[in-house]
Amino acid sequence: MALFDEELPKKKKTVHEIGEELAKLSVDEIGERIGLLTAEIERLKAALAEKRASAEAAESFFKR
Protein backbone atom coordinates (compact mmCIF):
# COMPACT_ATOMS: atom_id res chain seq x y z
CA MET A 1 0.00 0.00 0.00
CA ALA A 2 1.48 3.36 -1.08
CA LEU A 3 1.62 6.35 1.21
CA PHE A 4 0.22 9.62 -0.06
CA ASP A 5 1.88 12.94 0.71
CA GLU A 6 -0.74 13.81 3.31
CA GLU A 7 -0.01 10.55 5.13
CA LEU A 8 3.73 11.21 5.42
CA PRO A 9 4.86 12.64 8.73
CA LYS A 10 5.49 16.36 8.43
CA LYS A 11 8.97 17.57 9.35
CA LYS A 12 8.66 19.88 12.32
CA LYS A 13 9.82 23.40 11.45
CA THR A 14 12.48 24.60 13.84
CA VAL A 15 11.29 27.64 15.75
CA HIS A 16 13.03 29.36 18.61
CA GLU A 17 11.29 31.28 21.34
CA ILE A 18 13.30 33.88 23.19
CA GLY A 19 13.80 32.69 26.78
CA GLU A 20 12.97 29.08 25.90
CA GLU A 21 14.45 26.35 28.14
CA LEU A 22 17.63 25.17 26.43
CA ALA A 23 18.50 22.16 28.60
CA LYS A 24 16.19 19.90 26.59
CA LEU A 25 17.95 20.69 23.28
CA SER A 26 20.78 18.63 21.81
CA VAL A 27 24.09 20.13 20.68
CA ASP A 28 22.92 19.88 17.05
CA GLU A 29 19.60 21.55 17.85
CA ILE A 30 21.36 24.42 19.62
CA GLY A 31 23.69 24.84 16.62
CA GLU A 32 20.67 24.89 14.31
CA ARG A 33 19.00 27.55 16.47
CA ILE A 34 22.17 29.67 16.42
CA GLY A 35 22.21 29.44 12.62
CA LEU A 36 18.54 30.44 12.38
CA LEU A 37 18.96 33.35 14.76
CA THR A 38 22.14 34.55 13.04
CA ALA A 39 20.34 34.55 9.68
CA GLU A 40 17.42 36.42 11.23
CA ILE A 41 19.75 39.02 12.74
CA GLU A 42 21.32 39.60 9.33
CA ARG A 43 17.85 39.92 7.77
CA LEU A 44 16.87 42.47 10.42
CA LYS A 45 20.10 44.44 9.92
CA ALA A 46 19.45 44.59 6.16
CA ALA A 47 15.87 45.80 6.73
CA LEU A 48 17.11 48.43 9.18
CA ALA A 49 19.75 49.70 6.74
CA GLU A 50 17.13 49.86 3.98
CA LYS A 51 14.71 51.82 6.19
CA ARG A 52 17.45 54.21 7.32
CA ALA A 53 18.53 54.83 3.72
CA SER A 54 14.92 55.51 2.73
CA ALA A 55 14.42 57.89 5.64
CA GLU A 56 17.68 59.72 4.85
CA ALA A 57 16.70 60.06 1.19
CA ALA A 58 13.30 61.48 2.12
CA GLU A 59 14.88 63.85 4.65
CA SER A 60 17.41 65.03 2.07
CA PHE A 61 14.70 65.57 -0.54
CA PHE A 62 12.49 67.64 1.74
CA LYS A 63 15.37 69.80 3.08
CA ARG A 64 15.92 71.34 -0.36
N, CA, C and O of each residue as an XYZ file, in Angstrom:
256
protein
N       0.841     -1.178      0.000
C       0.000      0.000      0.000
C       0.892      1.249      0.000
O       1.775      1.381      0.847
N       0.663      2.151     -0.936
C       1.481      3.358     -1.081
C       1.001      4.446     -0.138
O      -0.194      4.589      0.121
N       1.958      5.208      0.367
C       1.622      6.351      1.213
C       1.434      7.584      0.342
O       2.215      7.818     -0.580
N       0.432      8.349      0.620
C       0.215      9.620     -0.064
C       0.913     10.708      0.725
O       1.202     10.542      1.910
N       1.184     11.830      0.059
C       1.882     12.936      0.711
C       1.250     13.339      2.029
O       1.956     13.612      3.000
N      -0.083     13.379      2.073
C      -0.737     13.811      3.308
C      -0.596     12.794      4.433
O      -0.852     13.119      5.593
N      -0.195     11.579      4.110
C      -0.007     10.550      5.128
C       1.411     10.528      5.673
O       1.667      9.928      6.717
N       2.340     11.183      4.968
C       3.726     11.211      5.424
C       3.847     12.132      6.626
O       3.194     13.174      6.684
N       4.676     11.754      7.579
C       4.865     12.639      8.731
C       5.491     13.950      8.272
O       6.428     13.957      7.474
N       4.973     15.038      8.774
C       5.491     16.357      8.427
C       6.726     16.640      9.262
O       6.745     16.375     10.464
N       7.778     17.189      8.613
C       8.967     17.568      9.349
C       8.628     18.811     10.160
O       8.101     19.790      9.631
N       8.933     18.757     11.428
C       8.657     19.882     12.323
C       9.596     21.033     11.981
O      10.813     20.858     11.933
N       9.019     22.215     11.743
C       9.815     23.397     11.448
C      10.469     23.872     12.741
O       9.813     24.000     13.774
N      11.758     24.128     12.667
C      12.477     24.598     13.841
C      12.108     26.048     14.114
O      12.233     26.910     13.244
N      11.664     26.295     15.306
C      11.295     27.637     15.747
C      11.957     27.853     17.096
O      12.041     26.935     17.912
N      12.419     29.055     17.320
C      13.034     29.360     18.612
C      12.274     30.475     19.293
O      12.010     31.521     18.700
N      11.931     30.243     20.530
C      11.285     31.278     21.341
C      12.327     31.878     22.266
O      13.075     31.160     22.929
N      12.368     33.201     22.304
C      13.298     33.882     23.195
C      12.972     33.475     24.632
O      11.812     33.512     25.043
N      13.986     33.090     25.388
C      13.803     32.687     26.781
C      13.430     31.220     26.961
O      13.223     30.758     28.083
N      13.347     30.496     25.855
C      12.975     29.078     25.897
C      14.013     28.268     26.693
O      15.203     28.581     26.660
N      13.561     27.240     27.397
C      14.449     26.345     28.144
C      15.368     25.636     27.150
O      14.893     25.017     26.198
N      16.668     25.724     27.366
C      17.634     25.166     26.429
C      18.168     23.797     26.849
O      18.770     23.094     26.037
N      17.958     23.418     28.089
C      18.504     22.163     28.605
C      17.988     20.946     27.844
O      18.675     19.928     27.759
N      16.791     21.047     27.295
C      16.194     19.902     26.595
C      16.703     19.747     25.161
O      16.405     18.747     24.509
N      17.467     20.724     24.661
C      17.951     20.688     23.284
C      19.291     19.972     23.187
O      20.114     20.032     24.101
N      19.495     19.288     22.052
C      20.780     18.631     21.808
C      21.778     19.661     21.290
O      21.411     20.793     20.976
N      23.040     19.258     21.206
C      24.087     20.130     20.683
C      23.744     20.535     19.246
O      23.895     21.701     18.880
N      23.287     19.582     18.434
C      22.915     19.875     17.049
C      21.744     20.844     16.978
O      21.738     21.750     16.145
N      20.760     20.659     17.839
C      19.602     21.551     17.853
C      20.002     22.973     18.248
O      19.503     23.945     17.680
N      20.892     23.087     19.212
C      21.364     24.421     19.618
C      22.122     25.072     18.464
O      21.938     26.260     18.195
N      22.969     24.308     17.783
C      23.689     24.836     16.620
C      22.731     25.292     15.533
O      22.949     26.326     14.902
N      21.674     24.524     15.311
C      20.673     24.889     14.312
C      19.970     26.185     14.713
O      19.720     27.046     13.869
N      19.657     26.320     15.980
C      19.005     27.550     16.469
C      19.926     28.753     16.288
O      19.478     29.826     15.885
N      21.208     28.574     16.584
C      22.170     29.672     16.415
C      22.205     30.098     14.951
O      22.216     31.291     14.649
N      22.221     29.129     14.049
C      22.208     29.443     12.619
C      20.960     30.202     12.210
O      21.038     31.179     11.465
N      19.805     29.756     12.696
C      18.544     30.436     12.379
C      18.532     31.861     12.910
O      18.138     32.794     12.211
N      18.970     32.017     14.155
C      18.962     33.350     14.762
C      19.982     34.278     14.108
O      19.720     35.471     13.955
N      21.131     33.752     13.725
C      22.140     34.552     13.042
C      21.599     35.045     11.700
O      21.776     36.211     11.345
N      20.943     34.159     10.960
C      20.345     34.550      9.682
C      19.259     35.601      9.896
O      19.144     36.542      9.110
N      18.475     35.449     10.938
C      17.416     36.418     11.226
C      18.003     37.768     11.617
O      17.472     38.806     11.223
N      19.086     37.771     12.382
C      19.748     39.023     12.745
C      20.245     39.729     11.487
O      20.086     40.943     11.360
N      20.834     38.998     10.572
C      21.319     39.598      9.326
C      20.157     40.150      8.509
O      20.280     41.216      7.906
N      19.044     39.448      8.480
C      17.854     39.918      7.773
C      17.333     41.212      8.395
O      16.948     42.139      7.681
N      17.322     41.272      9.717
C      16.871     42.475     10.417
C      17.822     43.649     10.175
O      17.374     44.779      9.979
N      19.120     43.388     10.187
C      20.100     44.443      9.923
C      19.917     45.010      8.517
O      20.001     46.222      8.319
N      19.666     44.135      7.541
C      19.451     44.592      6.164
C      18.188     45.442      6.069
O      18.186     46.468      5.389
N      17.121     45.031      6.738
C      15.874     45.798      6.732
C      16.077     47.152      7.396
O      15.552     48.161      6.925
N      16.829     47.181      8.478
C      17.107     48.432      9.181
C      17.910     49.383      8.290
O      17.599     50.572      8.213
N      18.932     48.867      7.625
C      19.750     49.698      6.737
C      18.899     50.258      5.596
O      19.050     51.416      5.209
N      18.013     49.431      5.068
C      17.131     49.864      3.982
C      16.183     50.976      4.459
O      15.979     51.966      3.756
N      15.616     50.808      5.638
C      14.707     51.821      6.193
C      15.459     53.128      6.478
O      14.954     54.216      6.201
N      16.660     53.009      7.029
C      17.452     54.207      7.316
C      17.794     54.953      6.031
O      17.702     56.179      5.976
N      18.189     54.211      4.998
C      18.530     54.833      3.716
C      17.312     55.536      3.128
O      17.425     56.636      2.586
N      16.160     54.907      3.234
C      14.925     55.507      2.725
C      14.576     56.777      3.497
O      14.185     57.781      2.904
N      14.718     56.730      4.803
C      14.417     57.894      5.640
C      15.396     59.035      5.345
O      14.999     60.198      5.283
N      16.670     58.697      5.164
C      17.677     59.717      4.848
C      17.416     60.343      3.482
O      17.588     61.550      3.310
N      17.005     59.535      2.517
C      16.698     60.059      1.187
C      15.507     61.003      1.251
O      15.525     62.069      0.635
N      14.487     60.625      1.983
C      13.304     61.478      2.124
C      13.664     62.769      2.841
O      13.217     63.846      2.446
N      14.467     62.669      3.892
C      14.882     63.853      4.649
C      15.696     64.792      3.765
O      15.509     66.008      3.808
N      16.585     64.236      2.977
C      17.410     65.028      2.073
C      16.556     65.720      1.013
O      16.795     66.882      0.683
N      15.582     65.025      0.492
C      14.699     65.572     -0.544
C      13.887     66.763     -0.010
O      13.755     67.787     -0.680
N      13.357     66.612      1.187
C      12.486     67.644      1.735
C      13.243     68.813      2.366
O      12.625     69.822      2.706
N      14.566     68.704      2.531
C      15.371     69.804      3.081
C      15.750     70.806      2.005
O      16.245     71.892      2.311
N      15.522     70.450      0.749
C      15.920     71.343     -0.355
C      15.227     72.636     -0.320
O      15.460     73.485     -1.182
